[in-house]
């Protein structure tokens, strides 16, 4: 029996077993193999490999009396135990205020193109060599130490809903985060690469190493940055976190719980007219690309920001009913602490339209400008107002009087809405970003933002 | 074959393959979850997780593998694959775990009201009480996750440790609004123990107090320019002391960061360029400790996930770097041995160096004595926004609830979002006194590693007085 046939059997069993006990059941069975090579000080620290086979279910007893369950599955006994435990638990729950049904139409799903690498096993065998080649590339460009992680793997999923929808999907993935250092702590650079076809990305993975190495060398001699108001150029890595935040916040659940600044902004001009962003689960090579969502709604593009105007939110069936609209095929399951997953509207890939300016054009400026190549630790004072700060790390440059000088130790302390409104230029260097700081795959180019508040330690 | 049997078989199988060291950790966690928004239920669920994580060493090269089905064939495949990967790694600098560890123990956290026996109705009744005290807020989201964790660690060196730990995670996002805008606060508790911990911690009263305070902030907080014109004295509450202990002291003390292993993720450490036992990074008043043995705390354990007995660690003693946090690998590299800091958040994660409960040791002042000597300053009781760079040197803490201090008294003037943006040394050297009013009940989930591992921790201390610091946040 193939993996998919086994997964199909588990979903069918779950639905059959629950059929006389509940109004409906959605079942998603997945089998995953993931590997990771972690390295530091230019040497591999640990090889990791994970094997998992899990079944997730949404059980609808009656109306909005719903419960979620998940467990690893060794055989049919585990499937029945999962349904029994979830049923027993859910029978004691009141109705959910955040449930208004699931997809009931039987749809056809488009094939997912460019998201499965048939050579994933061969890639796995060569992965240590690729890691070492990436490390060498960084060292060749002048780095003294290199750290990072390459992760790759495959997943097969079978989905079946008692309301009709049923399908399957296979995908592969990879992501490399490589950081190059000089001997000093202050001088470093980052290279990222991610996608779905690792076997055809070897050159790009090595290039990410070279890029990190060069940036670490360019950062040598960085001086303390001065607080003030500057224009900032954000590379795709930084833009994905800071500028990508707003389309990611076009989520009705985040609005409901007070974690989005976009509650009353639908229809409003929130950015310049050359900025357009959508949720796109059909994006070739997207790490969150999919054929269908957790309810079995077909994947489709959803315009979130159209020429600077907030056009719509993502929805699942429930939020679609609440907002008097329809699902956008964005139903997903989100983990909320140990023991709880929730059916919520969830983004797939956030995709910005590419700009038309070469990255070098962004660097041409007559105003004091800071070029930020990486950031992390973004935190909010208030999610509703968008007040936040984030820390630039790795190579960072002040562009003044036509010269780029490395600086360090500053913080972007601004407001998400203000920065989005202040976008002045989009580069034409769009790429997919996914790493520690950006967990929604985001396709975005370099972005220039005017009048950004930069702060620094006072002592 | 049950999980424990299979863990033992993993040792046997790994040794047969030729591994120099094999460690297998079977974990079975049963968790329930309840989610509410503005008092109304939005979701609930059950999620038992079970599996085995195996870590091996072959010629000084390390591999980790995990599997979530208790199947002998799957275990053999996973370990064989891990063995092959380790054998092919060929590090120039082999990993050495140091002296053998062969502890045998069974430990458990006693629960008066066992989590498994607590009915959903009981939990939902408590939730109703919590929702009732939050009802004056504009928005409030509540997650309650009671869980039980059973663990069995076995190694080729003879370690065999069984443990049982019940715990409860309660997390809230609170939003209060007024005509002047809104104020938000994340509030978390993650006590270890049975359901009785809810009563022991006076959760309902504590929450009620937090709600009232947040409403006051939304209604009354204002910015005051005079606070930015010159250096002032600051007093911070135990919650802020805790986050400073965690971020500015705990993280940079992690041995793996100091030696670069977390370089691409959580970063390195400014301790790297200092001398442990010699370098002065704070005033004499500063002693910061780490202690996983404090009962009922989120970071509690008796043995770590490498089988090393837990003990208290003094990270900074009277302002001088004293001891880093170490696991077996980095304990060997530092020449000190492990001090029991290896933690893994689940069976499918490698154990890495983590904090448990981190705090400023109490001083000998009362809170009133700290305040009475301040002519002009701010008392920052709690915080919302914070971050710190990846060497753990440039930190920022933005106040949630804060008051102006004038002439030795905390006034009723509520200060909006004061910003302490300082270096670790700038912050720690400005400490001139710490109160004896010790509290460590500030819970958080601490993120580190790749894939990210969010482990429960506690943090706290006495209230701290900082002299002559300049408030930041000015661009």
HADDOCK unambig.tbl for C-alpha pairs under 7 A between the chains (distance, minus, plus):
assign (segid A and resid 40 and name CA) (segid B and resid 260 and name CA) 6.32 0.50 0.50
assign (segid A and resid 40 and name CA) (segid B and resid 261 and name CA) 5.19 0.50 0.50
assign (segid A and resid 40 and name CA) (segid B and resid 263 and name CA) 6.74 0.50 0.50
assign (segid A and resid 41 and name CA) (segid B and resid 260 and name CA) 6.62 0.50 0.50
assign (segid A and resid 43 and name CA) (segid B and resid 91 and name CA) 6.43 0.50 0.50
assign (segid A and resid 44 and name CA) (segid B and resid 89 and name CA) 6.93 0.50 0.50
assign (segid A and resid 44 and name CA) (segid B and resid 91 and name CA) 6.73 0.50 0.50
assign (segid A and resid 45 and name CA) (segid B and resid 62 and name CA) 6.68 0.50 0.50
assign (segid A and resid 46 and name CA) (segid B and resid 62 and name CA) 4.94 0.50 0.50
assign (segid A and resid 46 and name CA) (segid B and resid 63 and name CA) 5.15 0.50 0.50
assign (segid A and resid 47 and name CA) (segid B and resid 62 and name CA) 6.58 0.50 0.50
assign (segid A and resid 47 and name CA) (segid B and resid 63 and name CA) 4.55 0.50 0.50
assign (segid A and resid 47 and name CA) (segid B and resid 64 and name CA) 6.14 0.50 0.50
assign (segid A and resid 47 and name CA) (segid B and resid 85 and name CA) 6.50 0.50 0.50
assign (segid A and resid 47 and name CA) (segid B and resid 86 and name CA) 6.82 0.50 0.50
assign (segid A and resid 48 and name CA) (segid B and resid 63 and name CA) 5.72 0.50 0.50
assign (segid A and resid 48 and name CA) (segid B and resid 64 and name CA) 4.69 0.50 0.50
assign (segid A and resid 48 and name CA) (segid B and resid 65 and name CA) 5.49 0.50 0.50
assign (segid A and resid 49 and name CA) (segid B and resid 64 and name CA) 6.50 0.50 0.50
assign (segid A and resid 49 and name CA) (segid B and resid 65 and name CA) 4.73 0.50 0.50
assign (segid A and resid 49 and name CA) (segid B and resid 66 and name CA) 6.64 0.50 0.50
assign (segid A and resid 50 and name CA) (segid B and resid 65 and name CA) 5.62 0.50 0.50
assign (segid A and resid 50 and name CA) (segid B and resid 66 and name CA) 4.98 0.50 0.50
assign (segid A and resid 50 and name CA) (segid B and resid 67 and name CA) 6.13 0.50 0.50
assign (segid A and resid 51 and name CA) (segid B and resid 66 and name CA) 6.19 0.50 0.50
assign (segid A and resid 51 and name CA) (segid B and resid 67 and name CA) 4.79 0.50 0.50
assign (segid A and resid 51 and name CA) (segid B and resid 68 and name CA) 6.81 0.50 0.50
assign (segid A and resid 52 and name CA) (segid B and resid 67 and name CA) 5.94 0.50 0.50
assign (segid A and resid 52 and name CA) (segid B and resid 68 and name CA) 5.53 0.50 0.50
assign (segid A and resid 67 and name CA) (segid B and resid 43 and name CA) 6.57 0.50 0.50
assign (segid A and resid 67 and name CA) (segid B and resid 44 and name CA) 5.31 0.50 0.50
assign (segid A and resid 67 and name CA) (segid B and resid 45 and name CA) 5.16 0.50 0.50
assign (segid A and resid 68 and name CA) (segid B and resid 44 and name CA) 6.41 0.50 0.50
assign (segid A and resid 68 and name CA) (segid B and resid 45 and name CA) 4.47 0.50 0.50
assign (segid A and resid 68 and name CA) (segid B and resid 46 and name CA) 6.56 0.50 0.50
assign (segid A and resid 69 and name CA) (segid B and resid 45 and name CA) 5.49 0.50 0.50
assign (segid A and resid 69 and name CA) (segid B and resid 46 and name CA) 5.02 0.50 0.50
assign (segid A and resid 69 and name CA) (segid B and resid 47 and name CA) 5.53 0.50 0.50
assign (segid A and resid 70 and name CA) (segid B and resid 46 and name CA) 6.97 0.50 0.50
assign (segid A and resid 70 and name CA) (segid B and resid 47 and name CA) 5.09 0.50 0.50
assign (segid A and resid 71 and name CA) (segid B and resid 47 and name CA) 6.12 0.50 0.50
assign (segid A and resid 71 and name CA) (segid B and resid 48 and name CA) 5.79 0.50 0.50
assign (segid A and resid 71 and name CA) (segid B and resid 49 and name CA) 6.13 0.50 0.50
assign (segid A and resid 72 and name CA) (segid B and resid 49 and name CA) 6.97 0.50 0.50
assign (segid A and resid 72 and name CA) (segid B and resid 68 and name CA) 6.01 0.50 0.50
assign (segid A and resid 72 and name CA) (segid B and resid 69 and name CA) 6.52 0.50 0.50
assign (segid A and resid 73 and name CA) (segid B and resid 69 and name CA) 6.73 0.50 0.50
assign (segid A and resid 74 and name CA) (segid B and resid 69 and name CA) 5.64 0.50 0.50
assign (segid A and resid 86 and name CA) (segid B and resid 45 and name CA) 6.86 0.50 0.50
assign (segid A and resid 86 and name CA) (segid B and resid 46 and name CA) 6.24 0.50 0.50
assign (segid A and resid 92 and name CA) (segid B and resid 120 and name CA) 6.84 0.50 0.50
assign (segid A and resid 96 and name CA) (segid B and resid 41 and name CA) 5.11 0.50 0.50
assign (segid A and resid 96 and name CA) (segid B and resid 42 and name CA) 4.51 0.50 0.50
assign (segid A and resid 96 and name CA) (segid B and resid 43 and name CA) 6.07 0.50 0.50
assign (segid A and resid 97 and name CA) (segid B and resid 40 and name CA) 6.24 0.50 0.50
assign (segid A and resid 97 and name CA) (segid B and resid 41 and name CA) 6.02 0.50 0.50
assign (segid A and resid 97 and name CA) (segid B and resid 42 and name CA) 5.32 0.50 0.50
assign (segid A and resid 98 and name CA) (segid B and resid 42 and name CA) 5.07 0.50 0.50
assign (segid A and resid 147 and name CA) (segid B and resid 263 and name CA) 5.64 0.50 0.50
assign (segid A and resid 147 and name CA) (segid B and resid 264 and name CA) 5.32 0.50 0.50
assign (segid A and resid 148 and name CA) (segid B and resid 264 and name CA) 4.84 0.50 0.50
assign (segid A and resid 177 and name CA) (segid B and resid 264 and name CA) 6.88 0.50 0.50
assign (segid A and resid 178 and name CA) (segid B and resid 264 and name CA) 6.21 0.50 0.50
assign (segid A and resid 179 and name CA) (segid B and resid 264 and name CA) 5.17 0.50 0.50
assign (segid A and resid 227 and name CA) (segid B and resid 475 and name CA) 5.07 0.50 0.50
assign (segid A and resid 228 and name CA) (segid B and resid 475 and name CA) 4.12 0.50 0.50
assign (segid A and resid 229 and name CA) (segid B and resid 475 and name CA) 5.95 0.50 0.50
assign (segid A and resid 257 and name CA) (segid B and resid 37 and name CA) 6.78 0.50 0.50
assign (segid A and resid 257 and name CA) (segid B and resid 139 and name CA) 6.36 0.50 0.50
assign (segid A and resid 257 and name CA) (segid B and resid 140 and name CA) 6.73 0.50 0.50
assign (segid A and resid 257 and name CA) (segid B and resid 141 and name CA) 6.11 0.50 0.50
assign (segid A and resid 258 and name CA) (segid B and resid 139 and name CA) 6.50 0.50 0.50
assign (segid A and resid 258 and name CA) (segid B and resid 175 and name CA) 6.98 0.50 0.50
assign (segid A and resid 337 and name CA) (segid B and resid 145 and name CA) 6.59 0.50 0.50
assign (segid A and resid 338 and name CA) (segid B and resid 31 and name CA) 5.71 0.50 0.50
assign (segid A and resid 338 and name CA) (segid B and resid 145 and name CA) 6.13 0.50 0.50
assign (segid A and resid 339 and name CA) (segid B and resid 31 and name CA) 4.07 0.50 0.50
assign (segid A and resid 339 and name CA) (segid B and resid 32 and name CA) 4.43 0.50 0.50
assign (segid A and resid 339 and name CA) (segid B and resid 33 and name CA) 5.00 0.50 0.50
assign (segid A and resid 339 and name CA) (segid B and resid 45 and name CA) 6.38 0.50 0.50
assign (segid A and resid 339 and name CA) (segid B and resid 46 and name CA) 5.20 0.50 0.50
assign (segid A and resid 339 and name CA) (segid B and resid 47 and name CA) 4.46 0.50 0.50
assign (segid A and resid 339 and name CA) (segid B and resid 145 and name CA) 6.42 0.50 0.50
assign (segid A and resid 340 and name CA) (segid B and resid 32 and name CA) 6.26 0.50 0.50
assign (segid A and resid 340 and name CA) (segid B and resid 33 and name CA) 4.42 0.50 0.50
assign (segid A and resid 340 and name CA) (segid B and resid 34 and name CA) 6.96 0.50 0.50
assign (segid A and resid 340 and name CA) (segid B and resid 44 and name CA) 6.31 0.50 0.50
assign (segid A and resid 340 and name CA) (segid B and resid 45 and name CA) 5.04 0.50 0.50
assign (segid A and resid 340 and name CA) (segid B and resid 46 and name CA) 6.24 0.50 0.50
assign (segid A and resid 340 and name CA) (segid B and resid 47 and name CA) 6.61 0.50 0.50
assign (segid A and resid 341 and name CA) (segid B and resid 45 and name CA) 6.56 0.50 0.50
assign (segid A and resid 342 and name CA) (segid B and resid 43 and name CA) 6.08 0.50 0.50
assign (segid A and resid 377 and name CA) (segid B and resid 387 and name CA) 5.84 0.50 0.50
assign (segid A and resid 379 and name CA) (segid B and resid 385 and name CA) 5.66 0.50 0.50
assign (segid A and resid 379 and name CA) (segid B and resid 386 and name CA) 6.29 0.50 0.50
assign (segid A and resid 379 and name CA) (segid B and resid 387 and name CA) 6.72 0.50 0.50
assign (segid A and resid 380 and name CA) (segid B and resid 385 and name CA) 5.13 0.50 0.50
assign (segid A and resid 381 and name CA) (segid B and resid 384 and name CA) 5.59 0.50 0.50
assign (segid A and resid 381 and name CA) (segid B and resid 385 and name CA) 4.49 0.50 0.50
assign (segid A and resid 382 and name CA) (segid B and resid 183 and name CA) 6.71 0.50 0.50
assign (segid A and resid 382 and name CA) (segid B and resid 184 and name CA) 5.81 0.50 0.50
assign (segid A and resid 391 and name CA) (segid B and resid 389 and name CA) 6.34 0.50 0.50
assign (segid A and resid 409 and name CA) (segid B and resid 394 and name CA) 6.97 0.50 0.50
assign (segid A and resid 436 and name CA) (segid B and resid 265 and name CA) 6.92 0.50 0.50
assign (segid A and resid 453 and name CA) (segid B and resid 475 and name CA) 4.99 0.50 0.50
assign (segid A and resid 454 and name CA) (segid B and resid 475 and name CA) 4.98 0.50 0.50
assign (segid A and resid 455 and name CA) (segid B and resid 473 and name CA) 5.90 0.50 0.50
assign (segid A and resid 455 and name CA) (segid B and resid 474 and name CA) 6.04 0.50 0.50
assign (segid A and resid 455 and name CA) (segid B and resid 475 and name CA) 4.85 0.50 0.50
assign (segid A and resid 456 and name CA) (segid B and resid 421 and name CA) 6.89 0.50 0.50
assign (segid A and resid 457 and name CA) (segid B and resid 394 and name CA) 6.37 0.50 0.50
assign (segid A and resid 457 and name CA) (segid B and resid 421 and name CA) 4.78 0.50 0.50
assign (segid A and resid 457 and name CA) (segid B and resid 422 and name CA) 4.35 0.50 0.50
assign (segid A and resid 457 and name CA) (segid B and resid 423 and name CA) 6.04 0.50 0.50
assign (segid A and resid 457 and name CA) (segid B and resid 472 and name CA) 6.99 0.50 0.50
assign (segid A and resid 458 and name CA) (segid B and resid 421 and name CA) 6.14 0.50 0.50
assign (segid A and resid 458 and name CA) (segid B and resid 422 and name CA) 5.54 0.50 0.50
assign (segid A and resid 458 and name CA) (segid B and resid 470 and name CA) 6.09 0.50 0.50
assign (segid A and resid 458 and name CA) (segid B and resid 472 and name CA) 6.09 0.50 0.50
assign (segid A and resid 459 and name CA) (segid B and resid 422 and name CA) 5.43 0.50 0.50
assign (segid A and resid 459 and name CA) (segid B and resid 423 and name CA) 6.26 0.50 0.50
assign (segid A and resid 459 and name CA) (segid B and resid 426 and name CA) 5.28 0.50 0.50
